């Protein structure tokens, strides 16, 4: 792309920003979640053997369908519960069987399986590496199901993500407010204005964008802070921004075309 072409595109973005159109116009879908653990390779193996993930190209990564889980090396054991990103949700055809299997493999049962009328059967576990996981029995979306934020003002947070990244605003089973990105849910619950675990193990979600430079320019035009400006890593581009609660969110462009 020539300098003149890029400048023309950025000018178009600014014009769209004035109309509040650009940020929701570009399609965004879910790509990955980054998680800190003390032994990434062991965590990846555990997720394959006991949570039904499939191995990815790297020994420290796994897949749930098209969703990539990247395990990073943390210096000390951490927990996700009580942090801004409280837990992930995984969906199975039989929650009871999955709870039994994970408990036998070293997971801690936080809440035993229970049927929620009008919703689905669910349970909460903490895996051997400190990650809180909600196991749900939702036949409409098996595999990676949702990411659950714990924030002071859930409505404000969901609105921020919709304003900045679009997404389909809906209610899970007609009951729980959330956003859908490529079918995967982003949910938010109130933490009463207090965070009990500032260094949670779930580092950030990654959203797939079509043009990371244009998306970054649009976000910066809306005053969004960046922890990492767009940069290239082998065959992809990534950037890490900060949401309205101070949590990180990654943007991924899996294309060399700029």
Long-range contacts (C-beta under 8 A, 24 or more apart in sequence): 1-258, 6-213, 9-214, 10-214, 10-217, 13-214, 13-217, 13-218, 13-221, 14-221, 16-218, 17-218, 17-221, 17-222, 22-214, 22-218, 23-163, 23-164, 23-165, 23-166, 23-218, 23-219, 23-222, 24-162, 24-163, 24-166, 25-166, 26-166, 26-209, 26-210, 26-211, 26-214, 26-215, 27-166, 27-210, 28-165, 28-166, 28-167, 28-181, 28-182, 28-207, 28-208, 28-209, 29-181, 29-182, 29-184, 29-207, 29-208, 30-67, 30-144, 30-181, 30-182, 30-183, 30-184, 30-205, 30-206, 30-207, 30-208, 31-67, 31-68, 31-206, 31-207, 31-208, 31-250, 31-252, 31-254, 32-67, 32-68, 32-69, 32-70, 32-205, 32-206, 32-250, 32-252, 33-67, 33-68, 33-69, 33-70, 33-88, 33-147, 33-202, 33-204, 33-205, 33-206, 34-70, 34-72, 34-202, 34-203, 34-204, 34-205, 34-206, 34-250, 35-69, 35-70, 35-71, 35-72, 35-80, 35-129, 35-131, 35-201, 35-202, 35-203, 36-71, 36-72, 36-73, 36-74, 36-78, 36-201, 36-202, 36-203, 37-71, 37-72, 37-73, 37-74, 37-78, 37-129, 37-130, 37-131, 37-201, 38-73, 38-74, 38-75, 38-76, 38-77, 38-129, 39-129, 40-71, 40-72, 40-73, 41-71, 42-129, 43-71, 43-127, 43-129, 44-69, 44-71, 46-105, 46-106, 46-127, 46-128, 46-129, 47-127, 49-105, 50-101, 50-102, 50-105, 50-107, 51-90, 51-98, 51-102, 51-127, 51-133, 52-90, 52-92, 52-98, 52-143, 64-90, 64-143, 64-144, 65-143, 65-144, 66-182, 67-143, 67-144, 67-184, 68-206, 72-203, 74-201, 77-129, 77-130, 78-130, 78-197, 78-199, 78-200, 78-201, 79-126, 79-130, 79-131, 79-132, 79-197, 79-200, 79-201, 80-130, 80-131, 80-132, 80-197, 80-200, 80-201, 80-202, 81-110, 81-126, 81-132, 81-197, 81-200, 82-150, 82-191, 82-195, 82-196, 82-197, 82-200, 83-150, 83-195, 83-197, 83-198, 83-199, 83-200, 83-201, 83-202, 84-149, 84-150, 84-151, 84-195, 84-200, 84-245, 84-246, 84-247, 85-147, 85-148, 85-149, 85-150, 85-200, 85-202, 85-203, 85-204, 85-205, 85-247, 86-132, 86-148, 86-149, 86-150, 86-189, 86-200, 86-202, 87-124, 87-131, 87-132, 87-133, 87-134, 87-148, 87-202, 88-131, 88-132, 88-133, 88-134, 88-144, 88-146, 88-147, 88-148, 88-202, 89-133, 89-134, 89-135, 89-136, 89-144, 89-145, 89-146, 89-147, 89-148, 89-185, 89-187, 90-133, 90-134, 90-135, 90-136, 90-143, 90-144, 90-145, 91-135, 91-136, 91-137, 91-138, 91-141, 91-142, 91-143, 91-144, 91-145, 92-135, 92-136, 92-137, 92-142, 93-137, 93-139, 93-142, 94-137, 95-121, 95-122, 95-123, 95-135, 95-136, 95-137, 96-121, 98-135, 99-123, 99-125, 99-135, 102-127, 102-135, 118-173, 118-174, 118-175, 119-172, 119-173, 119-175, 119-176, 120-173, 129-201, 130-201, 131-201, 131-202, 141-183, 141-184, 141-185, 144-184, 145-184, 145-185, 146-172, 146-178, 146-184, 146-185, 146-186, 146-187, 147-184, 147-185, 147-186, 147-187, 147-202, 147-205, 148-187, 148-188, 148-189, 149-186, 149-187, 149-188, 149-189, 149-245, 149-247, 150-188, 150-189, 150-190, 150-191, 150-195, 151-188, 151-189, 151-190, 151-191, 151-245, 152-190, 152-191, 152-192, 152-193, 152-245, 153-190, 154-188, 154-189, 154-190, 156-244, 157-188, 157-243, 157-244, 157-245, 158-186, 158-188, 160-243, 160-244, 161-186, 161-243, 161-249, 163-222, 164-219, 164-222, 164-224, 164-243, 165-207, 165-249, 181-207, 182-208, 203-248, 204-240, 204-247, 204-248, 204-249, 204-250, 205-249, 205-250, 206-238, 206-249, 206-250, 206-251, 206-252, 207-249, 207-250, 207-251, 207-252, 208-252, 208-253, 208-254, 209-251, 209-252, 209-253, 210-253, 210-255, 211-253, 211-258, 212-237, 212-238, 212-239, 212-251, 212-252, 212-253, 213-237, 213-258, 215-251, 216-241, 216-251
